Amino acid sequence: MIMMKTGKDKNQQYRQFLQSVPLLQNLNEELIGRIADAIEVDYYPAGDYICRQGCSGDSFYIISSGSVKVTQHNFVGEETLRTLKTGDYFGEQALLVTSSSALRTANVVSLDCECLVLDRTNFHSLIGDLNELK
């Protein structure tokens, strides 16, 4: 019973994170719930590269705890562009394409974080289902 409540609490937390993302704000409650069920939780220790500039990307990330730094290679080396923290997200462009042609435009390096991760395949299957219901 306690574990079930914990699972429900986590699902509610995932829903809140999802509803805060502009890309997903127009989705109905049912679909947000289905996406929340499809989310995986990954932990990245400090220094781990979550995304690498120039590599193909197929996942979207919402930071559920901790922070990351966003860097980009330029003519003088690797420049830090910004720091993202709990509630921020990255990789949304990977959801908007239908193939592996989406290349990451920056590096995302963990400063010790946990992320909610949604891959393109799950996202498109859920959105496709929604379009069929309309």
N, CA, C and O atoms as a GROMACS GRO file, in nm:
protein
  536
    1MET      N    1   0.083  -0.120   0.000
    1MET     CA    2   0.000   0.000   0.000
    1MET      C    3   0.087   0.126   0.000
    1MET      O    4   0.059   0.220  -0.074
    2ILE      N    5   0.191   0.127   0.081
    2ILE     CA    6   0.280   0.243   0.085
    2ILE      C    7   0.351   0.259  -0.049
    2ILE      O    8   0.365   0.370  -0.098
    3MET      N    9   0.397   0.148  -0.108
    3MET     CA   10   0.467   0.156  -0.237
    3MET      C   11   0.374   0.206  -0.346
    3MET      O   12   0.417   0.280  -0.434
    4MET      N   13   0.246   0.166  -0.341
    4MET     CA   14   0.151   0.211  -0.441
    4MET      C   15   0.134   0.363  -0.431
    4MET      O   16   0.130   0.432  -0.533
    5LYS      N   17   0.125   0.415  -0.310
    5LYS     CA   18   0.112   0.559  -0.290
    5LYS      C   19   0.236   0.630  -0.343
    5LYS      O   20   0.225   0.735  -0.406
    6THR      N   21   0.352   0.574  -0.316
    6THR     CA   22   0.476   0.632  -0.366
    6THR      C   23   0.476   0.637  -0.518
    6THR      O   24   0.516   0.737  -0.577
    7GLY      N   25   0.430   0.530  -0.582
    7GLY     CA   26   0.420   0.527  -0.728
    7GLY      C   27   0.325   0.633  -0.779
    7GLY      O   28   0.353   0.699  -0.879
    8LYS      N   29   0.212   0.650  -0.711
    8LYS     CA   30   0.115   0.752  -0.750
    8LYS      C   31   0.174   0.891  -0.731
    8LYS      O   32   0.153   0.980  -0.814
    9ASP      N   33   0.246   0.910  -0.621
    9ASP     CA   34   0.311   1.039  -0.596
    9ASP      C   35   0.411   1.071  -0.706
    9ASP      O   36   0.416   1.184  -0.756
   10LYS      N   37   0.491   0.972  -0.745
   10LYS     CA   38   0.590   0.992  -0.852
   10LYS      C   39   0.519   1.026  -0.983
   10LYS      O   40   0.560   1.118  -1.054
   11ASN      N   41   0.412   0.953  -1.015
   11ASN     CA   42   0.339   0.979  -1.138
   11ASN      C   43   0.284   1.121  -1.138
   11ASN      O   44   0.290   1.189  -1.241
   12GLN      N   45   0.233   1.167  -1.026
   12GLN     CA   46   0.181   1.304  -1.016
   12GLN      C   47   0.294   1.405  -1.034
   12GLN      O   48   0.275   1.507  -1.100
   13GLN      N   49   0.409   1.376  -0.977
   13GLN     CA   50   0.526   1.464  -0.994
   13GLN      C   51   0.566   1.470  -1.142
   13GLN      O   52   0.595   1.578  -1.193
   14TYR      N   53   0.568   1.356  -1.210
   14TYR     CA   54   0.602   1.353  -1.352
   14TYR      C   55   0.502   1.436  -1.432
   14TYR      O   56   0.541   1.510  -1.523
   15ARG      N   57   0.374   1.423  -1.399
   15ARG     CA   58   0.270   1.501  -1.469
   15ARG      C   59   0.295   1.651  -1.454
   15ARG      O   60   0.283   1.726  -1.550
   16GLN      N   61   0.330   1.693  -1.332
   16GLN     CA   62   0.356   1.836  -1.310
   16GLN      C   63   0.474   1.884  -1.391
   16GLN      O   64   0.469   1.991  -1.451
   17PHE      N   65   0.581   1.805  -1.395
   17PHE     CA   66   0.697   1.841  -1.477
   17PHE      C   67   0.656   1.851  -1.624
   17PHE      O   68   0.692   1.947  -1.692
   18LEU      N   69   0.581   1.752  -1.672
   18LEU     CA   70   0.540   1.751  -1.813
   18LEU      C   71   0.454   1.872  -1.848
   18LEU      O   72   0.470   1.932  -1.953
   19GLN      N   73   0.361   1.907  -1.759
   19GLN     CA   74   0.272   2.020  -1.785
   19GLN      C   75   0.345   2.153  -1.783
   19GLN      O   76   0.291   2.253  -1.832
   20SER      N   77   0.465   2.158  -1.729
   20SER     CA   78   0.541   2.283  -1.725
   20SER      C   79   0.620   2.306  -1.855
   20SER      O   80   0.678   2.412  -1.874
   21VAL      N   81   0.623   2.206  -1.942
   21VAL     CA   82   0.699   2.215  -2.067
   21VAL      C   83   0.610   2.277  -2.175
   21VAL      O   84   0.506   2.219  -2.208
   22PRO      N   85   0.648   2.392  -2.231
   22PRO     CA   86   0.564   2.458  -2.333
   22PRO      C   87   0.524   2.367  -2.448
   22PRO      O   88   0.411   2.374  -2.495
   23LEU      N   89   0.613   2.282  -2.495
   23LEU     CA   90   0.585   2.190  -2.604
   23LEU      C   91   0.466   2.098  -2.572
   23LEU      O   92   0.396   2.054  -2.663
   24LEU      N   93   0.445   2.068  -2.444
   24LEU     CA   94   0.344   1.970  -2.403
   24LEU      C   95   0.222   2.032  -2.337
   24LEU      O   96   0.128   1.960  -2.302
   25GLN      N   97   0.219   2.164  -2.319
   25GLN     CA   98   0.114   2.228  -2.241
   25GLN      C   99  -0.026   2.214  -2.299
   25GLN      O  100  -0.124   2.221  -2.224
   26ASN      N  101  -0.039   2.194  -2.429
   26ASN     CA  102  -0.172   2.183  -2.489
   26ASN      C  103  -0.227   2.041  -2.491
   26ASN      O  104  -0.337   2.018  -2.541
   27LEU      N  105  -0.152   1.947  -2.438
   27LEU     CA  106  -0.198   1.808  -2.436
   27LEU      C  107  -0.297   1.788  -2.323
   27LEU      O  108  -0.287   1.850  -2.217
   28ASN      N  109  -0.394   1.698  -2.346
   28ASN     CA  110  -0.496   1.674  -2.244
   28ASN      C  111  -0.441   1.588  -2.130
   28ASN      O  112  -0.334   1.528  -2.141
   29GLU      N  113  -0.517   1.582  -2.021
   29GLU     CA  114  -0.475   1.511  -1.899
   29GLU      C  115  -0.447   1.364  -1.925
   29GLU      O  116  -0.351   1.308  -1.872
   30GLU      N  117  -0.532   1.300  -2.006
   30GLU     CA  118  -0.513   1.157  -2.033
   30GLU      C  119  -0.378   1.132  -2.101
   30GLU      O  120  -0.305   1.041  -2.063
   31LEU      N  121  -0.347   1.213  -2.200
   31LEU     CA  122  -0.222   1.194  -2.272
   31LEU      C  123  -0.102   1.226  -2.184
   31LEU      O  124  -0.001   1.156  -2.188
   32ILE      N  125  -0.113   1.331  -2.104
   32ILE     CA  126  -0.005   1.363  -2.010
   32ILE      C  127   0.018   1.243  -1.917
   32ILE      O  128   0.133   1.209  -1.888
   33GLY      N  129  -0.090   1.181  -1.872
   33GLY     CA  130  -0.077   1.063  -1.786
   33GLY      C  131  -0.010   0.947  -1.855
   33GLY      O  132   0.072   0.877  -1.795
   34ARG      N  133  -0.043   0.926  -1.982
   34ARG     CA  134   0.019   0.817  -2.058
   34ARG      C  135   0.168   0.844  -2.081
   34ARG      O  136   0.250   0.753  -2.074
   35ILE      N  137   0.202   0.971  -2.108
   35ILE     CA  138   0.343   1.006  -2.125
   35ILE      C  139   0.416   0.987  -1.992
   35ILE      O  140   0.529   0.937  -1.990
   36ALA      N  141   0.352   1.026  -1.882
   36ALA     CA  142   0.414   1.008  -1.749
   36ALA      C  143   0.443   0.861  -1.723
   36ALA      O  144   0.545   0.827  -1.663
   37ASP      N  145   0.354   0.773  -1.768
   37ASP     CA  146   0.375   0.629  -1.750
   37ASP      C  147   0.492   0.578  -1.834
   37ASP      O  148   0.556   0.479  -1.798
   38ALA      N  149   0.521   0.645  -1.947
   38ALA     CA  150   0.627   0.600  -2.039
   38ALA      C  151   0.765   0.655  -2.003
   38ALA      O  152   0.865   0.614  -2.061
   39ILE      N  153   0.770   0.746  -1.908
   39ILE     CA  154   0.896   0.812  -1.872
   39ILE      C  155   0.988   0.715  -1.797
   39ILE      O  156   0.944   0.634  -1.716
   40GLU      N  157   1.116   0.728  -1.827
   40GLU     CA  158   1.219   0.656  -1.751
   40GLU      C  159   1.294   0.758  -1.667
   40GLU      O  160   1.302   0.876  -1.703
   41VAL      N  161   1.348   0.714  -1.555
   41VAL     CA  162   1.426   0.802  -1.468
   41VAL      C  163   1.571   0.756  -1.474
   41VAL      O  164   1.602   0.640  -1.448
   42ASP      N  165   1.659   0.849  -1.509
   42ASP     CA  166   1.802   0.818  -1.517
   42ASP      C  167   1.881   0.912  -1.428
   42ASP      O  168   1.851   1.030  -1.418
   43TYR      N  169   1.983   0.856  -1.363
   43TYR     CA  170   2.073   0.936  -1.279
   43TYR      C  171   2.206   0.952  -1.353
   43TYR      O  172   2.259   0.856  -1.410
   44TYR      N  173   2.259   1.074  -1.350
   44TYR     CA  174   2.387   1.104  -1.414
   44TYR      C  175   2.481   1.167  -1.312
   44TYR      O  176   2.454   1.277  -1.263
   45PRO      N  177   2.591   1.100  -1.278
   45PRO     CA  178   2.687   1.160  -1.184
   45PRO      C  179   2.757   1.280  -1.247
   45PRO      O  180   2.761   1.293  -1.370
   46ALA      N  181   2.811   1.364  -1.164
   46ALA     CA  182   2.882   1.484  -1.211
   46ALA      C  183   2.989   1.446  -1.312
   46ALA      O  184   3.065   1.350  -1.292
   47GLY      N  185   2.995   1.522  -1.420
   47GLY     CA  186   3.095   1.500  -1.524
   47GLY      C  187   3.048   1.414  -1.640
   47GLY      O  188   3.112   1.414  -1.745
   48ASP      N  189   2.939   1.340  -1.622
   48ASP     CA  190   2.886   1.257  -1.732
   48ASP      C  191   2.826   1.346  -1.841
   48ASP      O  192   2.754   1.442  -1.811
   49TYR      N  193   2.856   1.314  -1.966
   49TYR     CA  194   2.793   1.381  -2.080
   49TYR      C  195   2.659   1.313  -2.105
   49TYR      O  196   2.655   1.193  -2.132
   50ILE      N  197   2.552   1.389  -2.097
   50ILE     CA  198   2.419   1.336  -2.126
   50ILE      C  199   2.394   1.344  -2.276
   50ILE      O  200   2.338   1.252  -2.335
   51CYS      N  201   2.434   1.455  -2.337
   51CYS     CA  202   2.425   1.476  -2.481
   51CYS      C  203   2.558   1.532  -2.530
   51CYS      O  204   2.625   1.608  -2.460
   52ARG      N  205   2.595   1.492  -2.650
   52ARG     CA  206   2.719   1.544  -2.710
   52ARG      C  207   2.686   1.618  -2.839
   52ARG      O  208   2.612   1.568  -2.924
   53GLN      N  209   2.742   1.736  -2.852
   53GLN     CA  210   2.724   1.819  -2.970
   53GLN      C  211   2.762   1.740  -3.095
   53GLN      O  212   2.868   1.676  -3.100
   54GLY      N  213   2.675   1.745  -3.198
   54GLY     CA  214   2.702   1.679  -3.324
   54GLY      C  215   2.654   1.535  -3.332
   54GLY      O  216   2.650   1.478  -3.441
   55CYS      N  217   2.618   1.475  -3.220
   55CYS     CA  218   2.568   1.338  -3.218
   55CYS      C  219   2.417   1.338  -3.239
   55CYS      O  220   2.349   1.436  -3.206
   56SER      N  221   2.365   1.228  -3.293
   56SER     CA  222   2.220   1.223  -3.312
   56SER      C  223   2.152   1.207  -3.176
   56SER      O  224   2.208   1.149  -3.082
   57GLY      N  225   2.031   1.259  -3.167
   57GLY     CA  226   1.958   1.253  -3.041
   57GLY      C  227   1.818   1.201  -3.063
   57GLY      O  228   1.753   1.234  -3.162
   58ASP      N  229   1.771   1.118  -2.971
   58ASP     CA  230   1.635   1.066  -2.983
   58ASP      C  231   1.559   1.074  -2.852
   58ASP      O  232   1.455   1.010  -2.837
   59SER      N  233   1.610   1.152  -2.755
   59SER     CA  234   1.544   1.160  -2.625
   59SER      C  235   1.533   1.303  -2.576
   59SER      O  236   1.613   1.390  -2.610
   60PHE      N  237   1.430   1.323  -2.496
   60PHE     CA  238   1.398   1.451  -2.434
   60PHE      C  239   1.416   1.433  -2.284
   60PHE      O  240   1.381   1.328  -2.230
   61TYR      N  241   1.472   1.533  -2.217
   61TYR     CA  242   1.507   1.523  -2.076
   61TYR      C  243   1.445   1.637  -1.996
   61TYR      O  244   1.447   1.752  -2.039
   62ILE      N  245   1.390   1.604  -1.879
   62ILE     CA  246   1.345   1.704  -1.783
   62ILE      C  247   1.425   1.678  -1.655
   62ILE      O  248   1.428   1.566  -1.605
   63ILE      N  249   1.489   1.781  -1.604
   63ILE     CA  250   1.571   1.765  -1.483
   63ILE      C  251   1.480   1.759  -1.362
   63ILE      O  252   1.413   1.857  -1.329
   64SER      N  253   1.477   1.644  -1.295
   64SER     CA  254   1.390   1.628  -1.177
   64SER      C  255   1.464   1.661  -1.048
   64SER      O  256   1.400   1.689  -0.947
   65SER      N  257   1.596   1.657  -1.050
   65SER     CA  258   1.676   1.706  -0.937
   65SER      C  259   1.818   1.730  -0.985
   65SER      O  260   1.867   1.664  -1.077
   66GLY      N  261   1.884   1.826  -0.921
   66GLY     CA  262   2.022   1.857  -0.957
   66GLY      C  263   2.031   1.960  -1.069
   66GLY      O  264   1.940   2.039  -1.090
   67SER      N  265   2.144   1.957  -1.140
   67SER     CA  266   2.166   2.055  -1.247
   67SER      C  267   2.263   2.000  -1.351
   67SER      O  268   2.332   1.901  -1.329
   68VAL      N  269   2.266   2.069  -1.466
   68VAL     CA  270   2.356   2.037  -1.576
   68VAL      C  271   2.413   2.166  -1.630
   68VAL      O  272   2.356   2.274  -1.610
   69LYS      N  273   2.526   2.155  -1.700
   69LYS     CA  274   2.575   2.272  -1.772
   69LYS      C  275   2.567   2.243  -1.921
   69LYS      O  276   2.593   2.131  -1.965
   70VAL      N  277   2.531   2.346  -1.996
   70VAL     CA  278   2.520   2.335  -2.141
   70VAL      C  279   2.643   2.403  -2.200
   70VAL      O  280   2.671   2.520  -2.171
   71THR      N  281   2.717   2.328  -2.281
   71THR     CA  282   2.839   2.382  -2.341
   71THR      C  283   2.834   2.364  -2.492
   71THR      O  284   2.756   2.284  -2.544
   72GLN      N  285   2.917   2.440  -2.560
   72GLN     CA  286   2.924   2.430  -2.705
   72GLN      C  287   3.069   2.448  -2.749
   72GLN      O  288   3.140   2.536  -2.700
   73HIS      N  289   3.111   2.365  -2.843
   73HIS     CA  290   3.245   2.379  -2.900
   73HIS      C  291   3.244   2.495  -2.998
   73HIS      O  292   3.153   2.506  -3.080
   74ASN      N  293   3.345   2.581  -2.988
   74ASN     CA  294   3.361   2.689  -3.086
   74ASN      C  295   3.509   2.701  -3.119
   74ASN      O  296   3.588   2.614  -3.083
   75PHE      N  297   3.547   2.806  -3.186
   75PHE     CA  298   3.685   2.820  -3.233
   75PHE      C  299   3.789   2.833  -3.122
   75PHE      O  300   3.908   2.814  -3.147
   76VAL      N  301   3.747   2.863  -2.999
   76VAL     CA  302   3.844   2.875  -2.888
   76VAL      C  303   3.837   2.758  -2.790
   76VAL      O  304   3.912   2.754  -2.693
   77GLY      N  305   3.748   2.664  -2.814
   77GLY     CA  306   3.735   2.550  -2.723
   77GLY      C  307   3.590   2.528  -2.686
   77GLY      O  308   3.499   2.552  -2.765
   78GLU      N  309   3.571   2.481  -2.563
   78GLU     CA  310   3.435   2.452  -2.516
   78GLU      C  311   3.389   2.566  -2.426
   78GLU      O  312   3.451   2.594  -2.323
   79GLU      N  313   3.279   2.630  -2.465
   79GLU     CA  314   3.226   2.745  -2.392
   79GLU      C  315   3.099   2.705  -2.317
   79GLU      O  316   3.012   2.639  -2.374
   80THR      N  317   3.089   2.744  -2.190
   80THR     CA  318   2.966   2.718  -2.114
   80THR      C  319   2.863   2.823  -2.151
   80THR      O  320   2.887   2.943  -2.140
   81LEU      N  321   2.746   2.776  -2.196
   81LEU     CA  322   2.638   2.866  -2.238
   81LEU      C  323   2.545   2.900  -2.123
   81LEU      O  324   2.504   3.015  -2.108
   82ARG      N  325   2.512   2.800  -2.042
   82ARG     CA  326   2.421   2.822  -1.929
   82ARG      C  327   2.417   2.698  -1.841
   82ARG      O  328   2.469   2.592  -1.876
   83THR      N  329   2.354   2.716  -1.726
   83THR     CA  330   2.331   2.606  -1.634
   83THR      C  331   2.180   2.585  -1.624
   83THR      O  332   2.105   2.682  -1.609
   84LEU      N  333   2.137   2.461  -1.632
   84LEU     CA  334   1.996   2.427  -1.616
   84LEU      C  335   1.979   2.354  -1.484
   84LEU      O  336   2.069   2.283  -1.439
   85LYS      N  337   1.862   2.373  -1.420
   85LYS     CA  338   1.839   2.314  -1.288
   85LYS      C  339   1.704   2.243  -1.284
   85LYS      O  340   1.635   2.233  -1.386
   86THR      N  341   1.667   2.195  -1.168
   86THR     CA  342   1.541   2.122  -1.149
   86THR      C  343   1.425   2.195  -1.215
   86THR      O  344   1.404   2.314  -1.194
   87GLY      N  345   1.349   2.120  -1.296
   87GLY     CA  346   1.234   2.176  -1.367
   87GLY      C  347   1.267   2.222  -1.508
   87GLY      O  348   1.177   2.237  -1.590
   88ASP      N  349   1.394   2.244  -1.538
   88ASP     CA  350   1.435   2.281  -1.674
   88ASP      C  351   1.440   2.156  -1.760
   88ASP      O  352   1.438   2.044  -1.709
   89TYR      N  353   1.445   2.175  -1.891
   89TYR     CA  354   1.445   2.062  -1.983
   89TYR      C  355   1.534   2.092  -2.102
   89TYR      O  356   1.571   2.206  -2.128
   90PHE      N  357   1.569   1.986  -2.174
   90PHE     CA  358   1.651   1.999  -2.295
   90PHE      C  359   1.627   1.877  -2.384
   90PHE      O  360   1.575   1.775  -2.339
   91GLY      N  361   1.665   1.890  -2.511
   91GLY     CA  362   1.650   1.780  -2.605
   91GLY      C  363   1.514   1.772  -2.671
   91GLY      O  364   1.484   1.673  -2.738
   92GLU      N  365   1.429   1.875  -2.653
   92GLU     CA  366   1.294   1.869  -2.707
   92GLU      C  367   1.291   1.858  -2.859
   92GLU      O  368   1.196   1.803  -2.915
   93GLN      N  369   1.392   1.911  -2.927
   93GLN     CA  370   1.396   1.902  -3.074
   93GLN      C  371   1.399   1.757  -3.121
   93GLN      O  372   1.352   1.727  -3.231
   94ALA      N  373   1.454   1.667  -3.041
   94ALA     CA  374   1.460   1.526  -3.078
   94ALA      C  375   1.320   1.466  -3.092
   94ALA      O  376   1.303   1.368  -3.165
   95LEU      N  377   1.221   1.523  -3.024
   95LEU     CA  378   1.084   1.471  -3.033
   95LEU      C  379   1.012   1.519  -3.157
   95LEU      O  380   0.914   1.458  -3.200
   96LEU      N  381   1.060   1.627  -3.216
   96LEU     CA  382   0.988   1.690  -3.326
   96LEU      C  383   1.023   1.635  -3.463
   96LEU      O  384   0.957   1.667  -3.561
   97VAL      N  385   1.126   1.552  -3.471
   97VAL     CA  386   1.164   1.492  -3.598
   97VAL      C  387   1.127   1.344  -3.597
   97VAL      O  388   1.108   1.285  -3.491
   98THR      N  389   1.115   1.287  -3.716
   98THR     CA  390   1.072   1.148  -3.725
   98THR      C  391   1.185   1.050  -3.755
   98THR      O  392   1.161   0.930  -3.769
   99SER      N  393   1.306   1.100  -3.765
   99SER     CA  394   1.419   1.011  -3.793
   99SER      C  395   1.537   1.046  -3.703
   99SER      O  396   1.527   1.134  -3.616
  100SER      N  397   1.645   0.977  -3.724
  100SER     CA  398   1.764   1.002  -3.642
  100SER      C  399   1.846   1.119  -3.696
  100SER      O  400   1.964   1.132  -3.664
  101SER      N  401   1.785   1.204  -3.778
  101SER     CA  402   1.858   1.316  -3.838
  101SER      C  403   1.878   1.433  -3.741
  101SER      O  404   1.948   1.529  -3.774
  102ALA      N  405   1.817   1.427  -3.624
  102ALA     CA  406   1.831   1.536  -3.528
  102ALA      C  407   1.968   1.529  -3.462
  102ALA      O  408   1.996   1.436  -3.387
  103LEU      N  409   2.053   1.627  -3.492
  103LEU     CA  410   2.185   1.631  -3.431
  103LEU      C  411   2.184   1.728  -3.315
  103LEU      O  412   2.126   1.836  -3.324
  104ARG      N  413   2.248   1.691  -3.207
  104ARG     CA  414   2.256   1.777  -3.089
  104ARG      C  415   2.339   1.901  -3.121
  104ARG      O  416   2.445   1.891  -3.182
  105THR      N  417   2.290   2.016  -3.080
  105THR     CA  418   2.358   2.143  -3.109
  105THR      C  419   2.451   2.186  -2.997
  105THR      O  420   2.523   2.285  -3.010
  106ALA      N  421   2.448   2.113  -2.886
  106ALA     CA  422   2.533   2.148  -2.772
  106ALA      C  423   2.561   2.023  -2.690
  106ALA      O  424   2.497   1.920  -2.707
  107ASN      N  425   2.657   2.034  -2.601
  107ASN     CA  426   2.685   1.930  -2.502
  107ASN      C  427   2.601   1.961  -2.378
  107ASN      O  428   2.578   2.077  -2.345
  108VAL      N  429   2.557   1.858  -2.311
  108VAL     CA  430   2.492   1.874  -2.182
  108VAL      C  431   2.569   1.784  -2.085
  108VAL      O  432   2.574   1.662  -2.101
  109VAL      N  433   2.629   1.847  -1.984
  109VAL     CA  434   2.716   1.777  -1.890
  109VAL      C  435   2.653   1.782  -1.751
  109VAL      O  436   2.617   1.889  -1.701
  110SER      N  437   2.639   1.666  -1.689
  110SER     CA  438   2.579   1.659  -1.556
  110SER      C  439   2.667   1.726  -1.451
  110SER      O  440   2.790   1.713  -1.452
  111LEU      N  441   2.600   1.797  -1.362
  111LEU     CA  442   2.665   1.849  -1.241
  111LEU      C  443   2.612   1.770  -1.121
  111LEU      O  444   2.613   1.820  -1.009
  112ASP      N  445   2.565   1.648  -1.147
  112ASP     CA  446   2.499   1.557  -1.055
  112ASP      C  447   2.349   1.580  -1.065
  112ASP      O  448   2.295   1.671  -1.003
  113CYS      N  449   2.281   1.496  -1.143
  113CYS     CA  450   2.138   1.518  -1.164
  113CYS      C  451   2.063   1.387  -1.190
  113CYS      O  452   2.121   1.283  -1.220
  114GLU      N  453   1.933   1.399  -1.176
  114GLU     CA  454   1.840   1.294  -1.212
  114GLU      C  455   1.747   1.354  -1.316
  114GLU      O  456   1.699   1.466  -1.299
  115CYS      N  457   1.721   1.279  -1.424
  115CYS     CA  458   1.636   1.330  -1.531
  115CYS      C  459   1.522   1.234  -1.560
  115CYS      O  460   1.536   1.112  -1.549
  116LEU      N  461   1.408   1.291  -1.597
  116LEU     CA  462   1.298   1.216  -1.654
  116LEU      C  463   1.327   1.212  -1.803
  116LEU      O  464   1.352   1.316  -1.864
  117VAL      N  465   1.324   1.093  -1.862
  117VAL     CA  466   1.365   1.077  -2.001
  117VAL      C  467   1.250   1.017  -2.082
  117VAL      O  468   1.190   0.917  -2.042
  118LEU      N  469   1.221   1.079  -2.196
  118LEU     CA  470   1.119   1.031  -2.288
  118LEU      C  471   1.182   1.018  -2.425
  118LEU      O  472   1.236   1.115  -2.478
  119ASP      N  473   1.177   0.898  -2.483
  119ASP     CA  474   1.239   0.881  -2.614
  119ASP      C  475   1.138   0.908  -2.726
  119ASP      O  476   1.017   0.905  -2.705
  120ARG      N  477   1.191   0.934  -2.845
  120ARG     CA  478   1.111   0.972  -2.961
  120ARG      C  479   1.008   0.865  -2.996
  120ARG      O  480   0.893   0.898  -3.027
  121THR      N  481   1.046   0.738  -2.991
  121THR     CA  482   0.955   0.630  -3.029
  121THR      C  483   0.831   0.630  -2.942
  121THR      O  484   0.719   0.625  -2.993
  122ASN      N  485   0.849   0.636  -2.810
  122ASN     CA  486   0.733   0.639  -2.720
  122ASN      C  487   0.651   0.765  -2.740
  122ASN      O  488   0.528   0.759  -2.744
  123PHE      N  489   0.717   0.880  -2.754
  123PHE     CA  490   0.646   1.006  -2.773
  123PHE      C  491   0.560   1.000  -2.898
  123PHE      O  492   0.442   1.035  -2.893
  124HIS      N  493   0.616   0.956  -3.011
  124HIS     CA  494   0.540   0.952  -3.136
  124HIS      C  495   0.427   0.849  -3.131
  124HIS      O  496   0.320   0.873  -3.189
  125SER      N  497   0.447   0.737  -3.064
  125SER     CA  498   0.338   0.639  -3.056
  125SER      C  499   0.223   0.695  -2.972
  125SER      O  500   0.107   0.668  -3.002
  126LEU      N  501   0.254   0.772  -2.868
  126LEU     CA  502   0.149   0.831  -2.785
  126LEU      C  503   0.078   0.944  -2.857
  126LEU      O  504  -0.045   0.953  -2.852
  127ILE      N  505   0.151   1.030  -2.922
  127ILE     CA  506   0.089   1.141  -2.996
  127ILE      C  507   0.009   1.087  -3.113
  127ILE      O  508  -0.098   1.140  -3.144
  128GLY      N  509   0.059   0.984  -3.178
  128GLY     CA  510  -0.015   0.920  -3.288
  128GLY      C  511  -0.148   0.867  -3.240
  128GLY      O  512  -0.250   0.882  -3.307
  129ASP      N  513  -0.147   0.803  -3.123
  129ASP     CA  514  -0.271   0.752  -3.065
  129ASP      C  515  -0.369   0.865  -3.039
  129ASP      O  516  -0.489   0.850  -3.062
  130LEU      N  517  -0.319   0.978  -2.992
  130LEU     CA  518  -0.406   1.093  -2.965
  130LEU      C  519  -0.470   1.141  -3.095
  130LEU      O  520  -0.589   1.172  -3.096
  131ASN      N  521  -0.393   1.149  -3.203
  131ASN     CA  522  -0.447   1.195  -3.331
  131ASN      C  523  -0.556   1.102  -3.382
  131ASN      O  524  -0.652   1.148  -3.444
  132GLU      N  525  -0.543   0.973  -3.356
  132GLU     CA  526  -0.645   0.878  -3.397
  132GLU      C  527  -0.775   0.898  -3.318
  132GLU      O  528  -0.882   0.870  -3.370
  133LEU      N  529  -0.767   0.945  -3.195
  133LEU     CA  530  -0.885   0.966  -3.112
  133LEU      C  531  -0.965   1.089  -3.154
  133LEU      O  532  -1.084   1.098  -3.124
  134LYS      N  533  -0.901   1.184  -3.222
  134LYS     CA  534  -0.968   1.310  -3.258
  134LYS      C  535  -1.066   1.290  -3.371
  134LYS      O  536  -1.131   1.385  -3.414
   0.00000   0.00000   0.00000
